[in-house]
Amino acid sequence: MFFKSKNPEPIKQESTTSKDLAIITQMNQEFATSLDLNETLQTALEVIIKRINAQAANIFLIEEKKQVFQCIASKHQAYLDEY
């Protein structure tokens, strides 16, 4: 996944760990209850963007046979296109 941070903040280890665990729990619940992969990926991107304080993000898969990256989900792509 690629992202651009709005304002990088210093990382505090203890609070970061508990926030990350809460995010993992939230995403696990979403994955377990959703039957729509695209909806789940969009929700994951929203959570990740909020957590890392980013403007936009993409999720890529590697197609090994073609040896290329394939973007399978994107949030706020117009922002990324500026760069």
C-alpha positions in Angstrom: 0.0 0.0 0.0 1.2 3.5 -0.8 0.3 6.6 1.1 1.2 10.2 1.6 1.0 11.6 5.1 -0.5 15.1 5.8 1.5 15.9 8.8 3.9 13.2 10.1 3.7 13.0 13.9 6.2 11.6 16.4 5.3 8.0 17.3 4.5 7.2 20.9 5.1 3.4 21.3 2.6 2.6 24.0 -0.4 4.5 22.6 0.6 3.4 19.1 0.4 -0.3 20.0 -3.0 -0.1 21.6 -4.4 2.0 18.7 -3.0 -0.6 16.2 -4.5 -3.5 18.1 -7.9 -1.7 18.1 -7.6 -1.1 14.4 -6.7 -4.8 13.8 -9.7 -5.8 15.9 -12.0 -3.5 13.9 -10.8 -4.7 10.6 -11.1 -8.4 11.6 -14.7 -7.7 12.6 -15.4 -6.0 9.2 -13.8 -8.9 7.3 -15.8 -11.5 9.3 -19.2 -9.8 8.7 -18.9 -8.5 5.2 -19.5 -10.6 2.1 -18.5 -7.7 -0.3 -14.8 -7.6 -0.9 -14.8 -4.1 -2.4 -16.8 -2.7 0.5 -14.4 -4.4 3.0 -11.3 -3.0 1.2 -12.8 0.5 1.1 -13.5 0.3 4.8 -10.0 -0.9 5.5 -8.6 2.0 3.5 -10.7 4.5 5.5 -9.4 3.1 8.8 -5.8 3.0 7.6 -6.0 6.6 6.2 -7.4 7.8 9.5 -4.8 5.9 11.5 -1.7 7.1 9.7 -3.1 10.6 9.0 -2.9 10.2 5.3 -4.7 12.0 2.5 -5.1 8.9 0.3 -4.1 5.3 -0.1 -4.1 2.3 -2.4 -4.0 -1.4 -1.9 -2.0 -3.4 -4.5 -1.7 -7.1 -5.2 1.3 -8.6 -7.0 0.4 -10.6 -10.1 3.3 -13.0 -10.1 2.6 -14.4 -13.6 2.7 -10.9 -15.2 5.1 -9.5 -12.6 3.1 -6.4 -12.1 1.2 -4.6 -9.3 -2.6 -4.5 -9.6 -4.4 -1.8 -7.7 -7.4 -3.5 -6.2 -8.7 -0.6 -4.0 -8.1 3.1 -3.9 -9.3 6.0 -1.7 -9.0 9.6 -2.8 -7.0 8.7 -5.9 -7.2 12.3 -7.3 -5.0 13.5 -4.5 -2.3 10.9 -5.4 -2.5 11.8 -9.1 -1.2 15.3 -8.2 2.1 13.7 -7.4 
